[in-house]
């Protein structure tokens, strides 16, 4: 199980209705169903991943996130999760808005492009970073909208999105303290628990 | 007979029912027979039974062979058998011919209740709901209180959907493949052309052709040709026939417009063959009646057209499947079902299978499709 997924499990209420956008093979949804007694639905586009997730006994709907989510009603889920997919959609801001419309709360995780290794790679070699975490070359990557921790928080503040919690993952466990203290430099993956800010 | 995975030789059985059946059209059938086949064994808990619902021209013969030298197995042998997607080593699979059919269940070719003559065109018009009711009675007869799954493609998928709201406690899973909640104007238009083709054959004689020594084979063949075009995609036809000529060596002179003109392109020859083969084995009145069932089907009619309200009654889990090039019941029709199920907060899985074969794809062993069905049915295992 990817670290970001085990970390967000604690923000997941029991017996809730959860939608996972880009659920892959359904590993996380299975955990949610089995440990949190959640009623889960996954959205996925990869045929093989859909079959694997269905084999786990999950409810999976084949749908392209870039084609919109207007078939989901406002507030129809307690929680909408999107793990490591924000950077792969055509309009990340639209998808975020849609998530916040459909779910009362949302969790987003994404790779932090501001990590010092990415910066170093770009600064010293002058080329787009290719690493264990981002194994693609620029022309064949599905990750078309990389952002940094700071970029994401700026978007949230512009759009009035409330950050309920955040957590950071580092490349090694011993760097976690650094990642939490200076996430934009040391976090490999950023995790945000967000909601639509309601002004009072 | 070829593949080892086939269920092998099968027999059909007939169940007679004497309890009157009130039909949606208002008429009553006082008695009727259902012909059916079963594959695999019902377990002691009677909770491993799967009902297969057939489409427009289908029958109860869904899998296996009647004789070792049969040229073709049942219509869904690709998916039903030992170790196949619908695994007869695990499930007790039931497949029947619906009333109004012409393969052995009571229909236009059967004798009327007073045994005086055949029903012919006066056989009462059934509806999907009536079929589901008769299927429920067959389930009673077989000792199946609750189906593990009800599965169907096309018109069969409509029966599966109706099961989910008509008998919500009597199925655990509903699998509707290449289906729709109702027909479009275009769908009805094609059905109407098919019916007109049959009407315009003088041998049809308003449906009273049985016993006349003649049958409206030409009209029925034409109806099937029209239908067949809607089952295939443009791509499938292009790759199967292209513009290949039937007889490339023939001199292509000025064309005569005689109906006896030999087929020029291969696609013509194919359609003529399909049409005439179909006319030999199918009853024209049944074709009329089946297309009417399709035209009139409206899943949520009893709920003021509100599919979400209808699905709120359902208790089953759903699998909805569509095929990318199906233009008869396109992926958009399946997505309407999925969206209504999501809005009704019912558990639903959906896949759009990339396939070039059009509507016919639901009968074919397309790897992703078969694999998906198999993956889904794992959860149905008891």
Interface residues (C-beta under 8 A of the other chain):
Chain A: X17 X39 X41 X47 X50 X51 X52 X54 X55 X57 X58 X59 X60 X61 X62 X63 X71 X72 X73 X76
Chain B: X317 X319 X335 X338 X339 X342 X343 X345 X347 X348 X349 X350 X351 X352 X354 X368 X371 X372 X375 X376 X378 X379
